Amino acid sequence: MCGLIATLTTSPAAGDGVRRALARMQRRGPDGEGVWQGEGVCLGHRRLAIIDLDARAVQPMHSADGRYAIVFNGEIYNYRELRDALIANGAALHTTSDTEVLLELFAREGEAMLPKLRGMFALVIWDKLARCAFAARDAYGIKPLYLARTRDGWLFASQVKALLATGLVDTAPDAQGQAGFWLLGSVPEPHTWYRDIRAVPAGAWCRIDASGKLDGPHTWHDIGAAWRDAPACTVTRDDAQAQVRAAVLESARKHLVADVPVGVFLSGGIDSGSLAGLMRDAGAAHIKGITIAFAEFAGTHNDEAPIAARIAQQYGIEHHIRTVSRAEFDADLPRILDAMDQPSIDGINTWYAAKAVAELGLKVVVSGVGGDELFCGYSNFHSIPTLVSCWRRAARLPFAHTLARAITHMQARRSGNPRWPWFTRTAGNLYGAYWLRRGLFSPDQLPALVGASADTQSCAALDPAALIESIAGPLPRDPLAAIGLLESKAYLRNQILRDSDWASMDHSVELRTPLVDAWLLRDLAPLLRGFGRLSGKTLLAHASATPLPPDIVHRRKTGFGIPVERWLRETTHGAQAEGGSRSWARRVASEFE
């Protein structure tokens, strides 16, 4: 796990820009720094040593024949099998790193190698002979990769703020990216907060030649296809349980591949608890579990520490409870906002969990994110399709729209929620109803929020349902499958995974996600439309050889949160009237202006 920067530019300041970017990403890779510069190209890398800790595995790494140079961020969990196959086919490899495997595979197969990679990755490979750069990103978009256009060429980096640190990138705002943040609470890919910076899409690759011509991005994998193409599921519960156990156990086993110890975020929920049991089943020894606690939650349903302690005891895990206070939050807030790579209303919980991991001397931690999206764990899986169905029927009645508008405007005034007046315009389809549930501000508020520097006219005309459709693409007819796709390509990708990256890497911690894995998704695709009927989260809870206790399985969901809203309410007069999330969004956005 690392940070990368690559410049393809004629600017004489490129070398200095790379070094400034590397300084900005120091916490992503405190174990080493490397720079290689050629004609019109400069590659930089910050290393967090996880696999092959020897100096022979440093980056930028060059192929044996000298043709290719790579900078890579991520982990390839099946690299050992790929390495063995390469050696069997005559490759002479000199390290035990996954980076060298990537180089050799690319030299032999080019972009055709991408479907063979099980893992999370963002990479840039420079071909010294053809004088072109190849860049790619993993299927889910777990690891970030950004591309910036400048007057003198192109830049790639692991962070938006690293690109800005080069001093080579314009900071003009991206009206669509900023509007997306205000509507959703996170900036939707491929947009960023800035006009000249774009995310390389998840599951995509691109190529830039010496003349500066961009080829791509080209999609090599779309996770949405798993839900769109999912067949009807008629298997029995026993058969489904066997398939879930086999698939998630294999994913847990793969995500333990490392040359350093691996810990686990341990909440009181099914996702992290099941992974703890599966890690033990996979042979992990001396597991450390980390739980975040808050005095404000003590003795309430939101206090996950006692439940997490029970799970840790059941699986023989060394358990560490880290209590975070209001005073600590106040002291840490400047660093949190500085680490936040793009505006987001989330991520603080993960930041503190990663802080606790680093305090224990760990570099790698497993997280249960992705379980709700895959196994139908959110109430949205049922409430959103029900909302759409009910409104479609009600809308046919006389005066339905007039009555609904009156009720929703009244509800907006009562609750302070600005999305209610949009009900009649958006509740008739899954895209719009999803925004009603997950959204933040309304389009009416955008001109005031984005400011005079952005294209306020285009923002005001932005349709929330169309925005969600542009993120998710076509939806399957099955409503549960449709929500799974929406949650995975909108909320999981643009908020949870992105926040997990910056929040963990600010503590030099690699966060791994066994339940966010394209190979796991492939293995479970035949069951996706059955998880509603079969209670997918219960199947996950019983995947370990020692299932979670029934009272934990059926415990009311709390999420993985912190009392930020309460803390904000105590210090910000507007927080109570407007709502904590919207007040926090304003606070966060002010740091990026």
C-alpha positions in Angstrom: 0.0 0.0 0.0 1.5 3.2 -1.1 1.2 6.6 -2.8 2.1 7.2 -6.4 2.7 10.2 -8.7 3.5 10.2 -12.4 4.1 13.2 -14.7 4.0 13.1 -18.4 4.8 16.7 -19.2 7.4 19.0 -20.8 7.3 21.3 -17.8 10.8 22.0 -16.4 9.1 22.1 -13.0 7.9 18.4 -13.2 10.7 17.0 -11.0 10.2 19.5 -8.2 6.4 19.0 -8.5 6.9 15.2 -8.0 8.9 15.7 -4.9 6.3 18.1 -3.5 3.6 15.5 -4.2 5.6 12.8 -2.5 6.1 15.0 0.6 2.3 15.5 0.6 1.8 11.7 0.6 4.5 10.9 3.2 2.0 9.2 5.5 0.8 6.9 2.7 4.3 5.4 2.6 6.7 6.2 5.4 8.9 3.2 4.7 10.6 4.7 1.6 10.6 7.1 -1.3 11.7 6.6 -4.9 11.9 8.8 -8.0 12.8 7.9 -11.5 13.0 10.5 -14.3 13.3 10.0 -18.0 12.6 12.2 -21.1 9.2 13.7 -20.6 8.3 11.4 -17.7 8.9 11.3 -14.0 7.6 8.6 -11.6 7.5 8.9 -7.9 6.5 6.5 -5.1 6.0 6.4 -1.4 6.2 2.9 0.1 4.3 1.2 2.9 6.1 -2.2 3.0 3.6 -5.0 3.4 4.8 -7.7 0.9 8.5 -8.5 0.4 9.9 -6.0 2.9 13.3 -6.1 1.4 14.8 -3.1 -0.4 14.8 -5.1 -3.7 11.0 -4.5 -3.9 11.2 -0.7 -3.9 9.5 1.4 -6.5 9.6 2.7 -9.1 10.5 -0.8 -10.2 12.0 -1.6 -13.6 11.5 -4.8 -15.7 14.5 -7.1 -16.1 14.9 -6.0 -19.7 14.7 -2.3 -18.7 11.7 -1.5 -21.0 9.0 -0.9 -18.4 8.9 1.1 -15.1 6.0 0.8 -12.7 4.5 2.7 -9.7 1.8 0.7 -8.0 -0.5 1.2 -5.0 -2.4 -1.7 -3.6 -2.2 -5.5 -3.1 -2.6 -8.4 -5.5 -3.9 -11.2 -3.2 -3.3 -14.0 -5.7 0.2 -12.8 -6.7 1.8 -16.1 -5.5 -0.3 -18.2 -7.9 0.4 -15.8 -10.7 4.1 -15.8 -9.8 4.3 -19.6 -9.9 2.6 -19.6 -13.3 5.1 -17.1 -14.6 8.1 -19.0 -13.4 6.6 -22.2 -14.9 6.5 -20.3 -18.2 10.1 -19.3 -18.0 10.1 -16.0 -16.2 13.1 -15.2 -14.1 11.8 -13.2 -11.1 14.1 -11.7 -8.5 11.8 -10.6 -5.7 8.8 -12.1 -3.9 6.7 -8.9 -4.5 3.4 -8.5 -6.3 4.9 -5.5 -8.1 7.3 -7.6 -10.0 4.5 -10.0 -11.0 2.5 -7.1 -12.4 5.5 -5.9 -14.5 6.1 -9.4 -15.9 2.4 -10.0 -16.6 2.1 -6.6 -18.4 5.2 -7.3 -20.5 3.6 -10.5 -21.7 -0.1 -9.7 -21.9 -0.6 -5.9 -21.7 -4.1 -4.9 -20.5 -5.3 -8.5 -20.9 -3.7 -9.2 -17.5 -6.2 -7.1 -15.6 -9.0 -9.8 -15.2 -6.4 -12.1 -13.7 -5.7 -9.8 -10.7 -7.5 -10.4 -7.5 -6.9 -7.4 -5.3 -7.1 -3.7 -5.0 -4.8 -1.6 -7.2 -4.0 1.6 -9.0 -0.9 1.5 -11.2 1.0 3.4 -13.9 3.4 1.7 -16.2 5.8 3.6 -18.5 6.9 1.9 -21.7 10.3 3.4 -22.5 10.4 1.9 -26.0 6.9 2.9 -27.1 7.1 6.1 -25.0 3.6 5.7 -23.6 2.0 5.4 -20.2 -0.5 2.7 -19.2 -2.7 3.3 -16.1 -5.4 1.1 -14.6 -7.6 0.8 -11.5 -9.3 -2.2 -9.7 -12.8 -3.3 -10.5 -14.5 -1.9 -7.4 -12.4 1.3 -7.2 -11.0 0.4 -3.8 -7.7 2.3 -4.5 -7.9 5.8 -5.9 -6.2 7.1 -9.1 -6.6 10.6 -10.4 -5.6 12.1 -13.8 -5.0 15.8 -14.2 -4.6 17.8 -17.5 -2.2 20.7 -17.5 -1.0 23.1 -20.2 2.2 21.0 -20.6 0.8 17.4 -20.3 -0.7 14.9 -17.9 -0.3 13.9 -14.3 -1.5 10.8 -12.3 -1.6 10.5 -8.5 -3.1 8.6 -5.7 -4.5 11.8 -4.2 -6.2 14.9 -5.5 -4.2 17.0 -2.9 -0.9 15.4 -4.2 -1.7 16.7 -7.7 -2.4 20.1 -6.3 0.8 20.0 -4.3 2.8 19.7 -7.6 1.9 23.3 -8.3 1.2 22.3 -11.9 -2.6 21.9 -11.8 -5.2 24.6 -12.0 -7.6 24.8 -9.1 -10.7 26.1 -11.0 -13.8 24.4 -9.6 -15.8 21.6 -11.2 -19.4 22.7 -10.9 -20.7 19.2 -11.5 -18.4 17.6 -8.9 -19.2 20.3 -6.3 -23.0 20.0 -7.0 -22.7 16.3 -6.6 -21.1 16.7 -3.2 -23.9 19.0 -2.0 -26.6 16.6 -3.3 -25.0 13.4 -2.0 -22.4 14.1 0.6 -19.5 12.9 -1.5 -18.1 13.9 -4.9 -19.3 11.5 -7.6 -16.7 9.9 -9.9 -15.3 10.7 -12.4 -15.7 14.3 -11.1 -13.6 15.8 -8.4 -13.8 19.2 -6.7 -11.6 20.6 -9.4 -12.2 21.0 -13.2 -8.9 19.7 -14.4 -8.7 16.6 -12.2 -10.7 13.5 -13.0 -10.8 10.0 -11.4 -9.7 7.2 -13.6 -13.0 5.2 -13.4 -13.1 2.0 -11.3 -12.5 -1.0 -13.5 -11.0 1.1 -16.3 -7.6 1.5 -18.0 -6.2 4.3 -20.2 -3.1 5.0 -22.2 -1.3 8.3 -23.0 1.3 8.4 -25.7 4.3 10.7 -26.1 2.3 13.3 -28.0 -0.1 13.6 -25.1 -3.0 11.8 -26.8 -5.3 10.1 -24.3 -6.7 6.7 -25.3 -9.5 5.8 -22.9 -10.7 5.3 -20.3 -11.7 1.8 -21.4 -13.8 -0.3 -19.1 -12.2 -3.7 -18.4 -14.8 -4.7 -15.7 -18.1 -3.3 -14.6 -19.3 -4.7 -11.2 -22.8 -3.6 -12.1 -23.0 -6.5 -14.6 -23.2 -8.9 -11.6 -26.5 -7.5 -10.5 -27.9 -6.8 -14.0 -27.1 -10.4 -15.2 -28.0 -12.2 -11.9 -30.2 -15.2 -12.6 -33.3 -16.1 -10.6 -32.2 -17.8 -7.4 -34.1 -21.0 -6.4 -31.5 -22.7 -4.3 -32.3 -23.9 -0.8 -31.0 -22.2 2.3 -28.6 -25.0 3.0 -27.1 -24.8 -0.5 -26.9 -21.0 -0.3 -25.2 -21.3 3.1 -22.6 -23.7 1.7 -21.8 -21.3 -1.2 -21.6 -18.3 1.0 -19.3 -20.0 3.4 -16.9 -21.2 0.7 -16.8 -17.9 -1.1 -16.3 -15.6 1.9 -13.8 -18.0 3.6 -11.7 -17.9 0.4 -11.9 -14.1 0.3 -10.9 -13.9 4.0 -8.0 -16.2 3.3 -6.7 -14.2 0.4 -7.0 -10.9 2.3 -4.6 -12.3 4.9 -1.7 -12.5 2.5 1.0 -10.3 4.0 4.5 -10.3 5.4 3.3 -8.3 8.4 0.5 -9.0 11.0 -3.1 -8.3 10.1 -5.7 -6.9 12.5 -9.5 -6.4 12.3 -11.8 -3.6 12.9 -14.3 -5.1 15.3 -17.7 -3.5 15.8 -20.8 -5.1 17.3 -22.1 -6.0 13.8 -22.4 -9.1 11.6 -19.9 -8.0 9.0 -16.8 -7.5 11.1 -17.8 -10.3 13.5 -18.2 -12.8 10.7 -14.8 -11.8 9.3 -13.2 -12.2 12.6 -14.5 -15.8 12.7 -13.5 -16.4 9.1 -10.0 -15.1 9.7 -9.6 -17.6 12.5 -11.0 -20.3 10.3 -8.5 -19.4 7.6 -5.6 -20.0 10.0 -4.8 -16.5 11.2 -3.1 -16.5 14.6 -2.8 -13.8 17.3 -5.5 -11.6 15.7 -5.9 -8.2 17.2 -9.3 -6.7 17.2 -9.9 -2.9 17.5 -13.1 -1.3 18.6 -13.8 2.4 18.9 -15.9 3.6 21.9 -17.4 7.0 23.0 -18.4 8.1 26.4 -21.6 9.6 24.9 -22.7 6.1 23.8 -21.9 4.3 27.0 -24.8 2.2 28.3 -26.9 2.8 25.1 -27.7 0.7 22.1 -25.1 2.6 20.1 -22.3 1.4 22.4 -20.7 -1.4 20.4 -17.8 -2.1 22.7 -19.6 -4.7 24.9 -20.9 -6.7 21.9 -17.5 -6.5 20.2 -15.9 -7.8 23.4 -18.2 -10.8 23.3 -17.3 -11.5 19.7 -13.6 -11.2 20.5 -13.9 -13.7 23.3 -15.8 -16.1 21.2 -13.1 -16.2 18.5 -10.1 -15.9 20.9 -9.1 -12.4 19.6 -6.9 -10.1 21.5 -9.3 -7.2 22.0 -8.5 -3.5 22.2 -11.1 -0.9 23.0 -10.1 2.7 22.1 -12.2 5.4 23.7 -12.3 8.7 21.8 -13.3 11.9 23.7 -14.8 15.2 22.5 -11.5 16.9 23.5 -9.5 14.5 21.3 -11.8 15.2 18.4 -11.4 18.9 18.8 -7.6 18.5 18.8 -7.6 16.2 15.8 -10.0 18.0 13.6 -7.5 20.1 11.8 -5.5 17.0 10.8 -8.6 15.1 9.8 -9.7 17.9 7.5 -6.2 18.2 6.1 -6.1 14.4 5.4 -9.5 14.4 3.7 -8.7 14.3 0.1 -12.1 15.4 -1.2 -15.0 16.8 0.7 -17.1 14.1 2.5 -19.6 13.9 5.3 -18.1 10.6 6.5 -14.8 9.0 7.2 -14.1 10.2 10.8 -15.0 6.9 12.3 -12.5 5.1 10.1 -9.9 7.7 10.8 -10.1 7.0 14.5 -10.2 3.3 14.1 -7.0 3.5 11.9 -5.4 5.7 14.6 -6.0 3.0 17.1 -4.6 0.4 14.7 -1.4 2.4 14.2 -1.1 2.9 18.0 -0.9 -0.9 18.3 2.0 -1.0 15.8 -0.1 -2.7 13.0 0.2 -1.8 9.3 -2.7 -3.8 8.0 -6.3 -4.1 9.1 -9.4 -5.9 7.8 -12.7 -4.0 7.6 -16.2 -5.3 7.2 -17.3 -2.6 4.8 -19.3 -3.9 1.8 -21.3 -6.5 3.7 -24.6 -4.5 3.6 -24.3 -3.7 -0.1 -23.6 -7.4 -1.0 -25.9 -9.2 1.4 -28.9 -6.8 1.4 -28.2 -5.4 4.9 -29.7 -1.9 4.6 -33.3 -1.1 5.1 -33.1 0.6 1.7 -33.4 -2.8 0.0 -37.0 -2.9 1.1 -38.0 0.7 1.8 -37.0 2.2 -1.5 -38.8 -0.3 -3.8 -41.8 0.0 -1.5 -41.8 3.8 -1.7 -41.6 3.7 -5.5 -44.4 1.1 -5.8 -46.7 3.0 -3.4 -46.2 6.4 -5.0 -46.7 5.0 -8.5 -50.1 3.6 -7.5 -51.0 6.7 -5.5 -50.0 9.1 -8.2 -52.9 7.8 -10.4 -55.5 9.1 -7.9 -57.2 12.5 -8.4 -55.4 15.4 -6.7 -52.6 13.0 -5.6 -49.8 15.4 -6.7 -51.5 18.5 -5.1 -52.0 16.7 -1.8 -48.5 15.2 -1.8 -46.9 18.6 -2.5 -48.8 20.1 0.4 -47.8 17.3 2.7 -44.1 17.2 1.7 -43.7 21.0 2.0 -45.2 20.8 5.5 -42.8 18.0 6.3 -39.9 19.9 4.9 -40.6 22.9 7.2 -41.2 20.6 10.2 -38.0 18.4 9.7 -35.7 20.9 8.1 -35.0 18.3 5.4 -34.8 20.2 2.0 -35.4 17.1 -0.1 -39.1 16.6 0.9 -40.4 19.1 -1.8 -38.8 17.0 -4.4 -40.8 13.9 -3.5 -43.4 14.1 -6.3 -40.6 14.7 -8.9 -38.3 11.9 -7.8 -40.2 9.2 -5.9 -41.5 7.5 -9.1 -38.3 5.7 -10.0 -35.5 4.0 -8.1 -32.9 6.5 -9.1 -34.9 9.4 -7.6 -36.1 7.5 -4.6 -32.5 6.5 -3.8 -31.5 10.1 -3.8 -34.4 11.0 -1.5 -33.0 8.4 0.9 -29.3 9.0 0.6 -29.2 12.7 -0.5 -28.2 15.8 1.5 -29.2 19.1 0.0 -31.7 19.8 -2.8 -31.1 21.3 -6.3 -32.9 24.4 -5.2 -30.1 25.2 -2.8 -27.2 24.6 -5.2 -26.8 28.1 -6.6 -26.1 29.4 -3.1 -23.9 26.4 -2.1 -21.6 26.2 -5.1 -20.8 29.9 -5.1 -20.2 32.5 -7.8 -17.1 30.8 -9.1 -19.0 27.8 -10.5 -21.5 27.3 -13.2 -24.6 27.9 -11.0 -27.0 27.7 -13.9 -26.1 24.2 -14.8 -26.1 23.2 -11.1 -29.6 24.6 -10.6 -30.8 22.5 -13.5 -29.3 19.3 -12.2 -31.8 16.5 -11.8 -30.9 14.2 -8.8 -32.4 11.1 -10.5 -30.3 11.7 -13.6 -27.2 12.2 -11.4 -27.8 8.8 -9.8 -28.4 7.2 -13.1 -25.1 8.6 -14.5 -23.3 7.0 -11.5 -25.1 3.6 -11.5 -26.0 3.0 -15.2 -28.9 0.7 -16.2 -30.7 -1.1 -13.4 -31.9 -4.7 -13.4 -35.6 -5.3 -13.2 -35.3 -7.1 -9.9 -35.7 -4.4 -7.2 -33.4 -5.9 -4.6 -30.7 -6.4 -7.3 -31.2 -2.8 -8.4 -30.7 -1.5 -4.9 -27.6 -3.6 -4.5 -26.1 -2.1 -7.6 -27.1 1.4 -6.5 -25.5 1.0 -3.1 -22.4 -0.5 -4.5 -21.7 2.0 -7.3 -22.9 5.2 -5.6 -22.6 5.0 -1.8 -19.9 2.3 -1.4 -17.7 3.5 -4.2 -17.9 7.3 -3.9 -18.1 7.5 -0.1 -17.2 4.5 2.0 -14.2 3.2 -0.1 -12.8 6.7 -0.8 -13.1 7.7 2.9 -11.6 4.4 3.9 -8.5 5.1 1.8 -7.7 8.6 3.0 -8.7 8.0 6.6 -6.6 4.8 7.0 -3.6 6.0 4.9 -3.3 9.1 7.1 -2.1 6.7 9.8 0.1 4.6 7.4 -2.4 1.8 7.7 -3.5 -0.5 4.9 -7.3 -1.2 5.0 -8.4 -4.4 3.4 -12.0 -5.2 2.4 -12.7 -9.0 2.0 -16.4 -8.3 1.4 -15.5 -5.8 -1.4 -13.9 -8.2 -3.8 -14.8 -8.6 -7.5 -14.0 -12.3 -7.3 -16.2 -12.8 -4.3 -19.0 -10.9 -6.2 -18.5 -13.3 -9.2 -18.8 -16.3 -6.9 -21.9 -15.1 -5.2 -23.6 -13.7 -8.4 -26.0 -16.7 -8.6 -27.3 -15.8 -5.2 -27.7 -12.0 -5.4 -31.4 -12.1 -6.2 -32.0 -14.6 -3.4 -30.4 -12.8 -0.5 -33.6 -11.0 0.3 -35.6 -14.2 0.6 -32.7 -16.1 2.3 -31.7 -13.2 4.6 -28.2 -12.7 3.2 -26.8 -11.2 6.4 -27.9 -14.3 8.4 -26.0 -16.4 5.8 -23.0 -14.3 6.4 -23.4 -14.5 10.2 -23.3 -18.3 9.9 -20.4 -18.5 7.4 -17.8 -19.1 10.1 -17.4 -22.6 11.6 -18.5 -21.0 14.8 -21.5 -18.8 13.9 -22.3 -15.5 15.6 -24.8 -15.8 18.5 -28.5 -15.2 17.6 -28.9 -12.1 19.8 -26.0 -10.5 17.9 -27.4 -11.6 14.5 -30.8 -10.1 15.2 -29.6 -7.0 17.1 -30.9 -3.7 15.7 -28.4 -2.2 13.4 -26.4 0.8 14.7 -23.9 1.5 11.9 -20.3 2.4 12.5 -20.7 6.0 13.7 -19.4 8.6 16.1 -21.3 11.4 18.0 -20.1 14.1 15.6 -23.7 15.5 15.2 -23.9 15.9 19.0 -20.5 17.6 19.2 -21.4 19.9 16.3 -24.7 20.8 17.9 -22.8 22.0 21.0 -20.5 24.3 19.0 -22.5 25.3 15.9 -25.7 27.1 16.4 -26.9 26.1 12.9 -26.3 22.4 13.3 -29.5 21.8 15.3 -31.7 23.7 12.9 -30.2 22.4 9.7 -29.2 18.9 10.7 -25.8 17.6 11.7 -24.9 16.2 8.3 -25.7 19.3 6.4 -24.0 21.5 8.9 -20.9 19.3 8.8 -21.0 19.4 5.0 -20.7 23.2 5.1 -17.8 23.0 7.5 -16.0 20.5 5.4 -16.6 22.3 2.1 -15.2 25.5 3.6 -11.8 23.8 3.9 -11.7 23.3 0.1 -12.6 26.9 -0.9 
